[in-house]
Structures are given as structure tokens and as C-alpha cells.
Amino acid sequence: MKSDEHYMRQCIAQAQAASARGEVPVGALIVDPVRGEVVASAGNAPIGICDPTAHAEILALRDAAYKLDNYRLTGLDLYVTLEPCTMCAGAISHARIGRVVYGASDTKGGAVEHGVRFFETAACHSKPTVKSGVLADECGQLLKNFFKSRRRK
């Protein structure tokens, strides 16, 4: 069985690729924990594809649903480098993801353990288990470096 850190490193690679494209460096992975297989992966792409919903989590959810020919992703794990926002938390709930593992916290835009805490609301259809802080320093540093370089320009 591969560790959460193993999968988060793959998310970090997706985030680095997004950063190289000029996107905010966030990466996501959908994993079948029973088989230990990566079903889908993505990096942020709202700028590149002109889509405000093209967060890494949404793109990974769409790809996994397409590949599995099922909009319900029951029992799968979602790994992401940054705490999901409200939009992504809603999509995670509707997809029935079993577990969310994220790296860096987002005190401003996060909606899992910060902000609206979506999974704790009555509006949440399906509540995944959550593990936070996996490789948080590395995930957070990607974001800090990205925005620091943007401010220099």
C-alpha cells in the first residue's frame, strides 16, 4: 500500500506543471485505495482553458468520472495540494468521494477546515473523511514561491 506522502508527491508534480503554465500551482489526484491505482490527475487550468471552474480537483473529478463511466466516485480518495474551496468541496460531496487528503491549509479560500467548513453543513450530501497537512510545507512553499515571483514582475 502506497503512503499518502507518495500520492501527495504526485500532486506536487501536477502543481509544478500548472505553475510552469502560469497557473496557480495546485495539483490533484483521484486514487482507488483498494487497488492503489491513480485513476486521474490534474493541475489547475482556469487561465489556460478560460474556465473559472477548472480547478485541479474539478478537472480530476471530471476525468475520473469519464474514465469510470460513472459520476459517482464512491470510495475513491482525492489528494490535493491545497485545501479545497467551496466549489470544489461541493463537487467532492456530489461525487461521493470517500476521503480527501490535502497538503497546505487555505485560511482565506479553504472550505474544509476553514471558512464555511462545507463538509460539516447540512447542505453536504456526502461527507468524506479528511486528512490535512500531508507535506503541507512543500505544498505551501510552491504557492509562496509562485506568488512571490508574480509580485516581482
C-alpha positions as CSV (number, residue, x, y, z in Angstrom):
1,M,0.0,0.0,0.0
2,K,1.4,3.3,-1.0
3,S,1.5,6.1,1.5
4,D,-0.4,9.4,1.5
5,E,3.0,11.1,1.0
6,H,3.6,9.1,-2.1
7,Y,0.4,10.3,-3.7
8,M,0.9,13.9,-2.5
9,R,4.3,14.0,-4.3
10,Q,2.4,13.2,-7.5
11,C,0.0,16.0,-6.7
12,I,3.0,18.3,-6.2
13,A,4.3,17.3,-9.7
14,Q,0.9,18.3,-11.1
15,A,1.1,21.6,-9.3
16,Q,4.6,22.3,-10.6
17,A,3.4,21.6,-14.1
18,A,0.5,24.0,-13.6
19,S,2.9,26.6,-12.3
20,A,5.1,26.2,-15.4
21,R,2.0,27.0,-17.5
22,G,1.4,30.2,-15.5
23,E,-1.4,28.7,-13.4
24,V,-1.7,28.8,-9.6
25,P,0.3,25.7,-8.5
26,V,-2.4,23.3,-7.3
27,G,-2.4,19.6,-8.2
28,A,-4.9,16.9,-7.6
29,L,-5.1,13.1,-7.9
30,I,-8.0,10.6,-7.7
31,V,-6.9,7.3,-6.3
32,D,-8.6,3.9,-5.9
33,P,-7.4,2.9,-2.4
34,V,-8.3,-0.7,-2.8
35,R,-6.2,-1.2,-5.9
36,G,-3.6,1.5,-5.1
37,E,-4.1,2.9,-8.6
38,V,-4.2,6.5,-9.8
39,V,-7.5,7.0,-11.7
40,A,-7.0,10.6,-12.7
41,S,-4.7,13.6,-12.1
42,A,-4.8,17.3,-13.0
43,G,-3.3,20.7,-12.3
44,N,-5.1,24.0,-12.1
45,A,-6.0,25.3,-15.6
46,P,-8.6,28.2,-15.4
47,I,-6.4,30.6,-17.2
48,G,-5.3,28.2,-20.0
49,I,-8.7,26.9,-20.8
50,C,-10.6,30.1,-19.9
51,D,-12.8,28.3,-17.4
52,P,-13.3,29.6,-13.9
53,T,-14.3,26.1,-12.7
54,A,-11.0,24.5,-14.0
55,H,-9.6,23.9,-10.5
56,A,-7.3,20.9,-10.2
57,E,-9.9,19.0,-8.1
58,I,-12.7,19.6,-10.6
59,L,-10.6,18.5,-13.6
60,A,-9.5,15.4,-11.8
61,L,-13.1,14.6,-10.8
62,R,-14.3,15.0,-14.4
63,D,-11.6,12.8,-15.7
64,A,-12.2,10.1,-13.2
65,A,-15.9,10.1,-13.8
66,Y,-15.3,9.9,-17.6
67,K,-12.8,7.1,-17.2
68,L,-15.0,5.1,-14.9
69,D,-18.2,6.0,-16.8
70,N,-19.9,7.0,-13.5
71,Y,-20.4,10.3,-11.9
72,R,-20.4,8.7,-8.5
73,L,-16.8,8.1,-7.3
74,T,-17.8,6.3,-4.2
75,G,-14.9,5.1,-2.1
76,L,-12.2,6.8,-4.0
77,D,-9.6,9.2,-2.4
78,L,-8.9,12.7,-3.6
79,Y,-5.5,14.1,-3.0
80,V,-4.9,17.8,-3.5
81,T,-2.0,20.2,-2.6
82,L,-4.3,22.9,-1.2
83,E,-7.4,22.8,1.0
84,P,-10.4,22.7,-1.4
85,C,-12.6,25.8,-1.9
86,T,-16.4,25.8,-1.5
87,M,-17.0,25.0,-5.2
88,C,-14.6,22.0,-5.1
89,A,-15.9,20.8,-1.7
90,G,-19.4,20.8,-3.2
91,A,-18.3,18.8,-6.2
92,I,-16.4,16.3,-4.0
93,S,-19.5,15.8,-2.0
94,H,-21.7,15.3,-5.1
95,A,-19.2,12.8,-6.4
96,R,-19.3,10.9,-3.1
97,I,-15.5,10.8,-2.7
98,G,-14.7,8.7,0.3
99,R,-11.6,10.5,1.6
100,V,-9.9,13.9,1.0
101,V,-6.2,14.3,1.7
102,Y,-4.8,17.8,1.3
103,G,-1.5,19.5,1.9
104,A,-1.5,23.2,2.7
105,S,-4.3,24.9,4.5
106,D,-6.1,27.9,2.9
107,T,-7.3,30.2,5.6
108,K,-8.7,32.6,3.1
109,G,-10.3,30.4,0.4
110,G,-10.5,27.0,2.0
111,A,-13.8,25.4,2.8
112,V,-12.9,22.2,4.6
113,E,-11.3,23.2,7.9
114,H,-11.6,26.9,7.3
115,G,-14.3,29.3,6.0
116,V,-17.7,27.6,5.6
117,R,-16.4,24.1,6.6
118,F,-18.7,22.7,3.9
119,F,-18.5,19.0,4.9
120,E,-19.9,20.0,8.3
121,T,-23.0,21.7,6.8
122,A,-26.5,20.3,6.3
123,A,-26.1,21.1,2.6
124,C,-23.4,18.5,2.3
125,H,-24.8,15.3,0.6
126,S,-21.9,13.0,1.3
127,K,-19.2,13.7,3.9
128,P,-15.8,12.3,3.2
129,T,-13.2,11.7,5.8
130,V,-10.5,14.4,5.8
131,K,-6.8,14.3,6.4
132,S,-4.9,17.6,6.3
133,G,-1.3,18.7,6.5
134,V,0.3,16.0,4.3
135,L,3.6,17.5,3.0
136,A,2.0,20.9,3.9
137,D,5.3,22.7,4.0
138,E,6.2,21.6,0.5
139,C,2.8,22.3,-0.9
140,G,2.7,25.8,0.8
141,Q,6.1,26.7,-0.4
142,L,5.1,26.1,-4.0
143,L,2.3,28.7,-3.6
144,K,4.6,31.1,-1.7
145,N,7.2,30.9,-4.4
146,F,4.7,31.3,-7.2
147,F,3.1,34.5,-5.8
148,K,6.4,35.9,-4.8
149,S,7.7,35.6,-8.4
150,R,4.4,37.2,-9.6
151,R,4.9,40.2,-7.3
152,R,8.4,40.7,-8.6
153,K,7.0,41.0,-12.2
